[in-house]
Amino acid sequence: MKLSDFIYEYPRPLIAKYPAEPRDSARLMVLNRKERAIEHRVFSDIVEYFNEGDVLVVNDTKVFPARLYGNKEKTGARIEVFLLRELNPESRLWDVIVDPARKIRIGNKLYFENGLIAEVIDNTTSRGRTIRFAFDGSNDQLYQKIDEIGQTPLPPYIKRDVEVEDRDRYQTIFAEQRGAVAAPTAGLHFTPELVQQLRDKGVALEPVTLHVGLGTFRPVEVEDLTKHRMDSENYTIPRETAEAVNRALKSPTNYVTAIGTTVVRAIETSLSASNTLKGNRGWTDKFIYPPYDFVITERLITNFHMPKSTLLMLVAAFADYDFLFEAYQEAIEEEYRLFSFGDAMLIL
C-alpha cells in the first residue's frame, strides 16, 4: 500500500482538545471483523466484551514534561528544547530537538529559569542535538529540576495553551515507568472503577512498557511505505506478562487484547522461536502496515488516528483496510471526537 491510501478528510472541530469527563464516558465504536458489523457504545460498556481468563495488555509508560524553554548564552535568545530520550544517566546526556535550530551550535550553553544549565555537545539531525546537563545532584534530583520547568508535551494538533491540569489529563492511570514524550492514548479512557469491574470479572490486566517517542508524530514522507523507517523506542515485557499472555493464547475461549498501538508494537516485536510472547527488553523500530500477520494481538483498543500516520496504518492492518475506512467515515458522520483526547474503538 501507499501513503496516499491513508488520506481522509475530517472536520477540524472534531479534534478533541480535552478528554471526556469522566474518562470512561467517552464514546466507543465496536468493530466486529468477523461479522463486518459496527456498534456505537460508551467506553464503560467495554466490560461486556471480556470474560474470565481474558488478558488486557497495558502500556505503563509515564509521560514526563519534556518541553523546556530557556535562553542561549550571551544573546539571551529564547530556545525551546524538547527532550526525546535520556542517553546516559551518569553523564547526563540527552537526545533533544531544539527550536530555532539555526541558532544552536555545538558548544553553546543553554540556561533555564531554575538554574539548570545544559551544553550542546553534538548535532544529530537538522533540528536534533545531544546535550549534557551540568548538574551535580542525583538523577532523581535532575528529574525534579526538569519537572519544575517542563511543560506537558501535548500533540501539535491540539491547538491550545498547555494547562497545569494537563499533567494529569495526558497520563493514563497505568503510568508508572517514566520515559515517554507522548501518552499511550488508548489507555486514557480507563478509570480505577472500570479496571476494578474488569478484575472482578476475572480479566487480567498485564503491563508492558514502551516509551513513546516523538516519532509517534513524525510524518511519513515517502509514498512507498517500504522505504519508511520508524524511530526506535525502548520496550520492556515482564516475564509474568508473557506467561499470562501465552496462557490466554493457548485457550480456545480467551483473548489477548492490546490497549493501544504501542502495546501492539511491543508484543509483536518480542516473539519466541515458537511464536509465543517472550519476556524481554530492548528497542523496536517495527513498522506495521497492511498486509501484516499478527502473531500475539487478537483484539485491539485504540483511538481514532491522524491521516497518513503510522498509527492509522497499523490499525488498518489489524481491522482490514476497507472496513476501517468505512468505520472512520461513519465516525465522522456520527461526530466522534478524534485523536489523543478523543473517543475510542474496540476491534474484535
Secondary structure, 3 states (H helix, E strand, C coil): CEHHHHCCCCCHHHECCCCCCCHHHCEEEEEECCCCEEEEEEHHHHHHHCCCCCEEEEECEEECCCEEEEEECCCCCEEEEEEEEEEECCCCEEEEEEECHHHCCCCCEEEECCCCEEEEEEECCCCEEEEEEECCCCHHHHHHHHHHHCECCCCCCCCCCCCCCHHHHCCCCCCCEEEECCCCHHHHHCCHHHHHHHHHCCCEEEEEEECCCHHHHCCCCCCEHHHCCCCCEEEEECHHHHHHHHHHHHCCCCCEEEECHHHHHHHHHCECCCCCECCEEEEECCCCCCCCCCCCCCEEEEECCCCCCHHHHHHHHHHCHHHHHHHHHHHHHCCCCECCCCCEEEEC
